[in-house]
């Protein structure tokens, strides 16, 4: 049985394909069209999945999308009517299926940010959204009832006859897709589940219990109250203007002090039963809606924060202006309040279920600082965070939700994906590493050599053992290494397949990477990838973090040893690595450890202000336009103006244009 799962028509469009419970492939559309957080329909991702399986769309039995506009329709109508009465219904532009974003508002993920504040023409009350005629509400509701004709959309995208597509179409409620992605590919047979997001199908937060092949929803927080909205609105106020900029605010928070915590405790209050409530005076989404557009590219979300932010904190920061102490302290206060409210919900979830295993998803689950404190602040003892916790991961959730529903109907054993996991599953400590982390495209050495020859680049080819020795020596010698190996990761983190690697012992390496290669803000940290068996030697917590989604405290006496991966507050967003999960990457770190005595390499995504590289061509282009020293493409190696002599020394050469970065 083939099942195709789709996330479409909002940020991080993606597709996944499962065959009899085994994940065959999954990828975000941005990796193919090179548009960050691309919205729209994931045509190329679907084509990749079908190509990997060696089938056509005609052979797919089920296709689903992580949206069900019929869910909570009564609440949507009431909320839309209230806004219509106020004459402030949002105009969602340039979308053939605008109603997907919610019949009466916006579908905002926790990883979204708006255009900059100056881009919104104000009418004097903080509202930047055009009025629309009340009749559009009925049109939008009619559209929402059907979403769109998924089969026809597939047929158009794949250029086949609609009659050829015989798959049954499914609409999976957004948060149920998140929950499925956090449970059915987790190591748990029974677990408490939490999805924390912006909004999806009129819900921002949903918690449940997963057991066997079923998930039972226990509670939820509905529109207009949302931790994702709180974080995005504050991100906008702080002048970070692009989709996905919330992570910047998380990285900024350790530089400040939470002196505005009382204000944030007024902005979001906790309630009994694990719930919470926003003070809506600070936000525009419930009364005026939020403009959303993408025109086939990256989403742009209109202003969410109201003038009440400026009344509490002063003028909003202009994008690109210098960060002030106030900005740092707002970031710290926001982060603290997010953690307080999330732990309130998690502690209720534990009390309600009595379980100590937790599955976590939703865009807010990308907040690795929060994730790293769960074991300290709640009774949960094991945590699985879906590697693609954001909306792209709902494509996988859709597949496994449908898979388990179908198997449950036939009452067959092994209905969960657990007995049918993707090949290459590995165990990391007490938690198996979900194979959904690396189901993307891979390329042979022959394909790689062809691209190198097209680029007229000189390269060397090494055996596996030689490759590891050369790469470890390069990193130990202070070179910046582009590392392109195996299947591409799924989700925002580079996990040793599409990575830039460097020496964590070099204090100036963070500045070298941020300024000369990544071209991003200097306050943003880099991740330590560490051999799992050595975690306890360097970090205070030992919870496995195979998908780089937890921040742990670096032991004080180790911080001076690995300054390039130790953040200003003495923490690191680590990736724990085992040989069974990624043999080549493990061997590289192990060899670096034998050379240097440090079982850690600095790891960041292989990109420069663009999506993570997907193909050898992408990697070559990134190498040529940045100041990466050495590119490892499979077993082929390209050096930028440097050669390694037989005695191991590095001397000027001419294998690639450019020169080594200055130190």
Secondary structure as UniProt FT lines:
FT   STRAND          2..7
FT   STRAND          14..19
FT   TURN            20..21
FT   STRAND          22..28
FT   HELIX           30..33
FT   TURN            36..37
FT   HELIX           43..53
FT   HELIX           57..59
FT   STRAND          62..65
FT   TURN            69..72
FT   HELIX           73..85
FT   TURN            86..87
FT   TURN            96..97
FT   HELIX           98..101
FT   TURN            103..104
FT   TURN            110..111
FT   HELIX           117..119
FT   HELIX           135..146
FT   HELIX           150..158
FT   HELIX           162..164
FT   STRAND          168..171
FT   HELIX           174..183
FT   TURN            184..185
FT   STRAND          190..200
FT   TURN            201..202
FT   STRAND          203..211
FT   TURN            212..213
FT   STRAND          214..222
FT   TURN            223..224
FT   HELIX           227..237
FT   TURN            238..239
FT   TURN            243..245
FT   HELIX           246..253
FT   TURN            254..255
FT   TURN            259..260
FT   HELIX           261..267
FT   STRAND          268..270
FT   HELIX           272..274
FT   STRAND          276..278
FT   HELIX           280..282
FT   HELIX           285..288
FT   STRAND          292..293
FT   TURN            295..296
FT   STRAND          300..301
FT   HELIX           308..313
FT   TURN            319..320
FT   HELIX           325..353
FT   STRAND          357..361
FT   HELIX           363..366
FT   HELIX           368..372
FT   HELIX           374..377
FT   STRAND          382..385
FT   TURN            387..388
FT   HELIX           391..393
FT   HELIX           394..410
FT   HELIX           417..420
FT   TURN            423..424
FT   STRAND          426..428
FT   TURN            429..430
FT   STRAND          431..433
FT   HELIX           435..437
FT   HELIX           445..454
FT   TURN            455..456
FT   STRAND          460..461
FT   HELIX           464..476
FT   TURN            477..478
FT   STRAND          481..484
FT   STRAND          498..502
FT   TURN            504..505
FT   TURN            507..508
FT   HELIX           509..512
FT   HELIX           513..518
FT   TURN            522..523
FT   STRAND          527..531
FT   HELIX           532..534
FT   HELIX           535..538
FT   TURN            546..547
FT   STRAND          550..554
FT   HELIX           556..558
FT   TURN            559..562
FT   HELIX           563..565
FT   TURN            568..569
FT   STRAND          571..577
FT   TURN            579..581
FT   HELIX           583..596
FT   STRAND          600..605
FT   HELIX           616..625
FT   STRAND          630..633
FT   TURN            634..635
FT   STRAND          636..639
FT   STRAND          642..644
FT   TURN            646..647
FT   STRAND          650..652
//
